Amino acid sequence: MAGYQIEDVPSMDIDDEFKQILQDSSADLEQINLMSEAIIGVDESDNEVRAVSKVEAHHSSGILHRAFSVLLFDSNNR
């Protein structure tokens, strides 16, 4: 990740409905910021449709999107 910072991740404005959903779930400011990150919404054939926020992609029935997760831990379980 040389030269890559969390600030480099594109984000989207979250509308009031999704902000309220996050606040109702006791999300803090950091969680709200993470859920505003932009991800790629796709159709059933993996064609790019539009950018969506994480909260929009995961709310209710959600939106198809490209995603992966990487969790790294050191010998101190950090």
PyMOL commands that set and color helices and strands:
alter all, ss='L'
color gray80, all
select helices_A, chain A and resi 6-8+16-24+29-35+54-58
alter helices_A, ss='H'
color red, helices_A
select strands_A, chain A and resi 38-42+48-53
alter strands_A, ss='S'
color yellow, strands_A
deselect
rebuild
show_as cartoon
